[in-house]
Amino acid sequence: MDNKFTLLSRQRCRWAAGTTLAVVAAGSPLMVANAAYAAGTGIVNVHVTAGTGAPLSGQSVTLYSTATGSPVQTAHTTDGSGDTSFTGLDAGGYTAKVAASASFREEYTPVVVIDGDGDVEYASASLLAVGITQGRLTGTVAKPGNRLDAEVRIFPSTATNASIASGEVGPVAYAGAYDYDYDYNDVAEDDWSTKLPAGSYKVLVGDDRSGDTVCHGDFYDGYCDGWEEHTQQVWVGSGASNDADHAGVVTVTAGQSTGTAKVTFPGTVTPTAPTRVGGTVTGAGGATLADVRVRLFQQQEDLSWNQITSDWTGSDGTFSFSTIYDYATETETPLPAGVYTVSFDDSRDEYGDEFYDDKATDYPYSPPEGVTTLTLGATGSQTANAALAQVALDKSSGLNGKVTDDIGVGHAGEISVYDTYGNRVLDWSTRRDGTWSIPATQLAPGSYKVRAYDDVDISSWLGSTAYSLATTFKVPVKGTATTGNSNLKRWGSIGGTLSFAATAGTDTSESWITLYDADGERVDSTEATSNGSYTFGHQRPGTYYVGATGWRYSSFDESDLQVSRVEYIKQFWKAKFTLATATPIAVGSGGKVTGVNIALGRTLKAIALPSIVKPSSVVVGTILKSKVGTWNVRTGVTYKYEWRRGTVVVGRASSYKTVKADKGKTLTLRVIASDSSGRFLTGNATSAGVKVS
């Protein structure tokens, strides 16, 4: 919103000498008043509006001459259109002052210049409101399915079917609600919010993800643009009528949030084609196997086979075929009736390849003679479960080992083998328990270094974190070499909360939480969630420091500079204010450190108290000097001093010479710290006492 005053386009109109009346706009009579103040025929027309652009009536306007600095006529009052006119003006410069009121601040218009008799000038003032003028309108949109992409349009409360259709009334604000869940059994849902001037409104919510259009007929012509995809829309509060005429009116109050009724669309859940061929793949002990490639073959008219699609088993070992891709139409179509078979290919080579009905094969890419088949009719399905046979791990040659974490738990992962010149030789997949063996047919005799990876631990060279210090393994011409367990370190995490000391007039916070390593280098940064919590996940074992900064402001602040914004003092965990003094946080392998909570404040505080510099014996006439101590902010801080005898202030300089009245008394030094930039609040601290002998 632009609340700054603006000058309307200057227009000049020459009138015949002696003319004393002019028409400003059609239907608006020119107000002639107080002609006794000036003898000329110039005219200044003043238009007064609120920051929203609405004309303001009843505003007191006084015209000043820039030559004298004094009023040229008595104050005028704006009419129902926000207009008033000053006539009978001599040549010269003029500015109009709109007086302050309970609702608006005082405002001057830019200077306009009357060039001579008959000149007409126009000035405009857009008044800044006193206090907060905007409120917030909120709501929630939901839809069954995996995707929500809704648009919210806010109309004036005067909106009707007819006024919208004619284009006379349109939206005054917009908002959006988006959720991409991709869980077809869930509900996509999101909140929306927008700031509006205080007033009354109607709310229209449209679902933006459908194939048809609602822009048919005359009713929607006035606001069809941008809504071509909406097949579902709701006028909030309109009931079964679902139109603007019957929509509920919601009132927005300045400085407050107003909620609207939740809108739940029926939704358009993407249909899932029924499974035609599916099953579960198991291995040793009946354990379900993930990462098994399943290929679907269809028999052709000439009895040959054609692979038409493939799938990977999920974590539960299941697979499913429902459709095939039709390249001619570029669409997915249901599996047709026919004769099929499937093959199973373990990506980790832990289990032997098979065709359906547990038929072992060395070549899962083409069905052999006599393969067991599955016949599909026009409807129905077939189940093709598989129980794969585990292949013994051959450790008779080459190099072998196991990918584990540092507590000995094995994990499926990958191995990268490098020669001693730093060249990558090969990559190898482990079994699901982390064991691996590379035969001599794949890895020639020689010296190698190995790097291990898995999905849950920190990848590392075996024997060290660096290649240059990693263990060298020698693969013999005869026999085998073993690396043993990889003992990968596990990721750790650091978490806590960030809070702010209360500041009147603010309702919104921003934060920046930073993680530093033992060398003081920034490792990561994040923001606190709406409830103040934060987490740094996937951190290597080591020593860390956490520091935070933050700001608060009023979400209703309408100023260009966001003058309500206040800054909080940077702080490290356990109320430390520099990285050098910050409390270290030790994260072990797999460690989850919680409770790293930081409470930010705005008040200057002494982290080392002020002190009095004195000789070994203090008597009457001794000069005492001050040390301000150490404060939580150092740059831009100024200090004042109060030397006190009990509660009585006896000096305000940086030093103090004791007097007779101090004899036998205890003196203290109170230091008052102030931020010269005004960002932080003034604080004070008092030294230990010194007794005067």
N, C-alpha and C positions, 0 to 999 in steps of 0.2 A: 504494500500500500504506500502511495506517495503522499505524505502529509505536508509536504513543503508548499509554501505559497508559490503560485505561478502567475505570470503576467500574460493576459490574453493578447491576441494579435492586435496591435495598435491600428485603429482605424481613424481616419480624419474625414470630417464632413464640413465643407464651407457653407455658411448660411449668409443670406443677405443681411446687410447692416441693420441692426435694430431688431432682428428676430430673437425672441426670448423663449420659444418653446420648440422642443424637438421630440420626435418619437424614437425611443431606444430600440424597441422590438415590437412586432405585431402584437397588439393586445396589451401592451405594458405602457401605461401613461407615464410621461416624464414628471418627476417630482420637482417642483420649483419651490425653493424655500430660502428664506434669509438673504434675499438679494441685496439687502442693505450693506452686507459685508464687502461686496465687490461691485464694481461698476461695469466690468467687461461682459462679454457674451460667450466666453468659453464654457465648456461643460466637461465634467469628469463623471463618468458613470462607473459605479463600483458594484461588483458581483461577489457575494460571499457564499462560500460552500464549506461543508465539512470535508474531512479527508477522504470520505467515501465518494465525494462528488455531489452529494445531495445538497440542494440550496438551503440556506439557513435564513429563516425570517426572524425578525425581532432583535437583530444584532445592532448595537450602537456603533455608528461610524462617524468619525470626526476627520475633516480634511485639513491638512496643514500645508502652509506655504514653505517651500524650502528656502525662500529668500529671508523670511522673518523667523521661521521656526515656530510660529504661532498658528492657532486655528484661524481659518478664514470665515467660518460659519459655525453655527451651533451644530451639535451632533444630530445626525439623521438616523432613522431606523429602517432596516431592510424590510422589504415587503415579502409576500408569500413566495416570490421567485428568488429571494435572496438579493434583490437589487435595490439600489438607491442612487440618486443623482444630485450632484452639486452644480449649480448653474450660476451665470453671471460672473464668471471668473476672468480676471485679467491674465495677460500673457505671463508665463512663468512656470516653475516646477511645483508639483504638488504630490503629496503622499497621503493616503487614507489610513487612519488607525482604527482597527476594529477592537473595541474594548473587550477586556477579559470578562468572562462570565463563569458561572458555576460549572459549566460543561466544557468551555473552550478557553484557550490561552489567548492573550493579547497578540495581535499580528498587525504589521504594517504592510502595505502594498509597495512594490517598487515605484520609484518616482516616475510620474508622467509629466510631459511638458506641453503646456498650451502655447502654441506658436503665435496666436493672434485671435482677433475677434472671430467668433463662430466656430472655432476649433473644438472638436469633440474627441475626448480621449477615454479609453476604457482601462480599468484596472481590476484585478481580481485577487482575492485572498482566500486561500484554503486553510482553514483553521485546524491547529493541532488540538486534539482532545485532551482534557485534563484526566490523567490516569489511564487505565486500561480500557480500550474500546472493543477489543476482540475477545471472543470466546472460542471454544473448541467443540466441534460436532464429531461424534464417534459412532462406530457401529461394527457389526460383524457379519461376514458373508460366508456361507458354507454350501457345499454341494457334494453329494456322494460321488466317489470316484477318485481319480488320481490327479486331477488338474482343475484348478480354479484360476480364472483370469477375468475378474469382474471389474467393471467401471462404475463409479458412483458419481452422479451428477446432482448438484444442489441447485434448486430453483427458488425464486422468491415465493413467499406464501401466497402471493396474488396469482400465481400461475394456474391457468385453466387449460382444458383441452383445446379450446378455441384460440387462446392467446399463444399457445405453443405452436399450434398448427399454422397460424398466420405468420409466425416469426416475430411477433411483438414481444414475447418473453422468451428468454433463453437461460441457460445455466449461468450461475454466478460463481461457481466453484466446482472443482473436480477432486476426486480421490480414487484410489485403486485398492483392490484386494487380490492378492496373488498367493497361490500355494501349488507347488509341484511335488506331490507326494509319491506318485508312482506305486502306491499300494492300492490295488483295485478293491480291496475289502475295507478300505479306510474312508474317511471323509476329508476332503480338502477344505481348509478353513483359514480365514485370515481376518485380522482387524483392520479397520481403516480410520483415518482421522484427518480432519482439515480445520484450519482456523478461519473464522468468519467474523465480520462485524456483528455486534449485538443486533438481534432482530429475529424475525420469524421466517421459516423456510419449509420447503417440501423436498423430499429425497426420493430419487429414482435410482435403482440399482439394476444393472444389466449384466447378464452372463455373456462374456465375450468369446466363448469357445464353442460355437455350434455352426452347423453348415448352412442353415437357412437365414433369411433376413426378416426383420420386422418392419422394414421400411416400405411396406406396401400400404396403399391407401393414402388418403389425404391427412389423416390424423397425425402421422409422424413426419410429414414433410418439413415441419419447422425445425426439427432437430435430428434429422436422419444421419447427417454426415458423421462418420466415425463409428456408427452403430450398425454397420451393415451385417455384422456377424451375430448380432444378438437375437437369439430365438426365445430367450427367457428374460423377463424383466419384471420388476416389482416396484410399484409406487408404495413406499412404506406407509403403513397405516390406512391403506385404501380398501382393505378387505377384498371381497369377491369382485368388486368393481374394477380394481386395479387400473385406475386412471388418475390423472391430475386433479380432476374435479373432486374426487373423494379422498385424495391423499391426506394423511394426517399432517397437521402443522406442528413443527417443533420449534421451540423458542431457545435461542442462543443468548446467554447472559455473559456480559463482559467479565473476563477473568475466571470463567468457570467452564468445565467440560460437561456437555450434555449428551447422553447416550440415546441412540435410536434402537428400535426393535431389531432383533437379529433376523436376517433374511436367509432362508435356507431354500435353495433351488432343488427341484426334483433330481437334477443331475442327469448326465448322459454317460453312463458307465460303459467304457469300451467293452464290447462283448468278447468273451474268450471262446475261441472255437473249441469244441469238445476234443479231448484226446482220442486219437485214432490208434496210435501205437505208443506204448509206454511201458515202463518197468523200473526195477531197482537193481543196481549192480552191487554185489557184495564180494568180500574177500575172505581172508583167513579168519576163522572164528565167527563168520557171519557178519563181520563189521561192514557197514556201508562204505562205499568207495567214492570219493569225490575225484574230479579231474580225469575222468575216463571219457575218451572220445567215442561217441556212438554214431555210427554211420547207417543211414537208411537207404536200402537199395530196392528198386522196383523192377520186376521182370517185364521185358518187352515182348512184343508179339513173336519175335524170332527166338524167344527163350533166352536171349542175352540179358545181362543185368546192367542197370544204370543207377549210379548213386545220385539221389535227388536232393538230399539234405543231410545235415548232421547236427549233433547236439553234444553238450558236455554235461556229465552228471554233476549235480549240485552237492552241497555239503551233506545232504541226506541220501546221496547215492541214486537219486531218481533222475529219469529223463522222460521227455514227452515229445511226440510228433503229432501236430494237429493240422498243419498247413504246409504247402510248398509255395515257393515264389514262382509266379508266372511271368516270365520275362516279356512275353508278348503284350500283356496288359499292365505289367509293372505293378501287380497286386498279389497279395497272398490269397491262395485258394485252398479250400479243404482238400485233404488227401483223398484222391479218387479211389473207387473200388479197384482191386487188383491183387497181385501176388507180391509179397514183400519179404525181405529178410534184413537182419541187422548184424553189424560187427562191432566188437568192443576192443578198443586200443588204449591201454594204460599209458598216459603221458609220462609217467615216472618209471616205466619199465620194471615195476615191481611185480606185476602180474603178467602172465602170458596173454597174448591176443586170442580172441575167440570170435566165432560166429554164433548166432542164436542156437540154443539147445546145447550149450557147452561144447561146441566143436572147436578144438584148438586149431590155430592157424599161424603161419609165419608171415602171412600177407593179408592184412585185414581190408585191403582196398578193392578186392574183387571176389565175389562169392565163388567157392569151388563147386565142382560137380557133387551132387547129392546133398547140398546144403538144405537144412530144415527151413521151411517157408511159413509165412503167415498170410492167410487169405482174408482180405477185407471186403465186405459187401458195401453197398451204398450207404449203410448206416452201421453203427456198432464200433467196437474197438477190439484190439488184440493186445495181450500182455506178453512182453518179452523180457523176463527176468534173466539175470546172468550171475553165476557164481564162479568168479575167476580163480584160476589156480596160481598160487604164489610161486615165483621162481626163486630158487636158492641163490643167495648172494655169493658170487664167485670171488674169493679173495686169494686165489692161487697166484696171481701176478699183478703187476702194476702198483697202484696206490689206492688205499682205502682209509676210511675214517668215519666219523659221525658228527653231524651238526647238532650241538646241544647248547643250552644256556649254561650259566655258571653254577647252577645247582644240579646239573646232570640230566635235565629233561630234554629229550630229543624232539626236534621239530623238522618237518618237511622244509627243504630249502634248496639252495643252489651252491655249487662249488665253482670257483674260477681258478684255473691253474696258470701260473706264469713261470717263465724260465728265469734264470738268474740274471738275465740282461734286461728284465722288465717287460718282456713281450708276452702278450696273452696267448696261451697255447690252446686252451679249450674251456668250455663251460659244461657242467654236468649236473643233472638233477639227482637229488637224494631220494631215498624212499620216504614213506610217510612217517617213519620213526626216526628219520634223520640219518640213517646209515647209507653209505655209498661205497662203491668200488669201481675204479676205472681200470679195465684190463690193459695188459701190455699191448694188445692190438690197437688200442686207442691212444695210449700214452707211452712214448718211447722211453727206454732207459735214460736216466739223466738226473739233473738236480732241479728242483722246483720249489716255488713258494705258493701258498694256497690262501685264498680269501674265501670266507664263508658268509652266506646270507640266509636269512629266513624272514618270515613275515612279522615276527613278534620281537626280535632281538636286534641288537646293534651289530651291523656287519663289521667284520674285522679280519685282519691278517692273522693267521695262526701263529701264536708265539709273541705277537706284538701288535700295536696299533699302526705301525709304520712298515712299509715294504722293506726299507733298508735294514730293519732290525728283526724282520719276521724269520721264523724258523725255516731252514732249508731242508727239504726232504729229498733223499736220494733213492730213486727207483732203480733197483738192480737189474742186471741182465737176466738173472735167474732168481725167482722168488718174488717177494712182495715187500712193500714198505707201508707203514701205517702212520697216520697223523694223530690217532687217538681222538678224543673229544675236542670239539672246537671251543667250548666254554665261553660262548658269547655273552657279553654283558647285557643285562636287561634294561630297557628304558625306565627312567624314573619320572616323577612329576612333582610340581610344587603348586599349591593352591591356597586360597584364603579369601578374605573379603576386604573390600575398600569402602570406607564410610566417610561422610563429610560432616563437619560441625555445622549446625543449622545456621542459615542466613535468611533473614526476613526478606520476603518479596521474591524468592526464587523457588522454582518447583522442578527444575530439570538439571541433571548433572552430566558432565563429560569427564572422562578419565583417561589416563595414559599410564599403564603399569609396565615397567621395564625390568627385564631380567639381565643381570650382568654375571660374567664368569669371574673366576678368581683373579684374573688380570685386569678386571674393570672394563672389559670389552662388552658391548651390548650383544646379547645372544638372541633375544626375542622381545617383542612388545605385544601387548594386548589391551583390550578395554574391559572394564567390569560389566557384567550383565545387569539387567534391570534390577535384580535383587542384590547387587553389589558383589557377587562372587566372581572369581577369576581362576583360571588354571593354566599353567604352563606344562603341557604334556610332552612326551617323547624327548626327555632331556637325558643327556649322558650322565653317568655317575660323576660327581665332582662337587666343588664348592661354588655357591652362587650367592648373589645379593639381589634383593628386590626393592625397587624404589617406585614411587608413584607421584604423579601430579594430577591436579583436577581443577575443574571450574564448575560453577553453578550459575544459572541465570533463569529469568522468567520466560517461559515459553510464550507468554503474551506480550513480551517486550516488542514494541513497534518501532523503536528507534533504529536509525541506520547503523549506529555504533554499538547497538545492543548494550546500552548503558547499565542494564541490570546485571551484566556478567561480572562475576567476582572470581578472583583467582585464589587458589589455596597453595600453601607453602609445600614445596617438594619435600618428601619425607621417605626414609627407608624404614624397613621393618624394625620394630622395637624402639620407635621414636628416635631414630638417628637421622641426622640431616646432611651428612656428607658420605660419599662412598668410602672415604678413608676410615670412617668410624662405624660404618654399617655392620650390622650383625650378620655373620656368615651363616649360610644354610647348607648343611651337608646332605647330599643326595646319594644314597647307595644304589647298587645294582638292584633294579626293581622296586626301589623305595618310593613311597608316596608320602611326601611331606605336606601336611595340612596345617591349618591354623596360622598361616602367615598373614595375619590381619593388620591392616594399616588404617588409622583414623586420621584424616587430614584436617588441619585447622588453618585459620587465617591470622592468628595472633602471634606477634613476635615474642619469642621466648628465649631465655638465657639457658644454653646447654652447659655453660660453665659460668657460675655466678660472678658478679662484679666483686672486686676486692679493693681493700685500702692499702696503699703502699706506705709503709711507716718505718721509722727506726725501731730499734729494739725496745726503746723506752719512750712513751708518749707522755709529755708533760704540757703544761700551759705554754703556748707559743710554738709548739711543734707544727710544722707544715705537713699536712696529710695530702697524698696524691691519689688519684683515682685510676683504676683499671676497669674498663667496661665489661670485661668478661667475653665470652664467646656466645654468639646468638645464632638462632636457626636460619637467619638471613643476614648476609654480610654486606652485599652490594646495595648501595643506595640507602643505607640506614644511618640516621643521625641520632645523637644522644644528648640528653639533658641530665643534669645532676641535682640531687637533693641530699645535702648533708643534714642528718637528723640527730637531735638529742632527744631520745625517746620518740615522741610523735611530733615534736616541734622542728620545723625546718629552720636551720641556722645558716645555711649557705647554698648557693646554686652554681658555683663555679666548678671547674674540674679539679680544683684543689681547695683545701680549707686549712686555715691557721687557727689552732685551738685558742680559746679565751678562758678567762677566770671562771665563767659560768659552767664550763665543761668539766672542771676539776671534779674528779670522783664520779663522773658520769660516763656512760657508754655511748659512743657515736657510731652511726651506721651510714652507709652510702646507698642511696636508692638511685638506680639508673633507669631512665625512661627512654625506650627505643622507639623511633618512629620511622616509617618507610617514606622516603621523600617522593616516591612515585604514587603513593596513595593506594597501592594494590593491597597492602596488608594492614592489619589493625595494630595500633600502638600497644606495646607491652612494657612491663617493668619488672625489675628484680632487685633484691636487696642483699648487700654484702653481710658478712659476719661482722659482729660488733668489735669496736676497739675502745678500751677503757683508758681514760685520761687520769694520770696519777696526779 
